[in-house]
Amino acid sequence: MKNVREHDFGDVKAFEIDSGGILGRPVMTVFVYVVGDNLIDTGHSLARKAVLECIKGFDIKNQ
């Protein structure tokens, strides 16, 4: 899995995912937020696997 940092903001769970990389330095950082049963994904499709791994166990509704 890519480098992931978790943040808690009360009812909001945030994941900060370093994506891609050149010589160990991330190309971009993706932020994903879980609010209740909603997912706010500001990421690029290259981070899809990491995002899915982070939200495993959350009951995200499909809209």
Summary of the structure (lengths in Angstrom):
residues: 63
radius of gyration: 11.8
end to end distance: 26.5
largest distance: 38.2
contacts: 151
relative contact order: 0.24
helix: 16%
strand: 44%
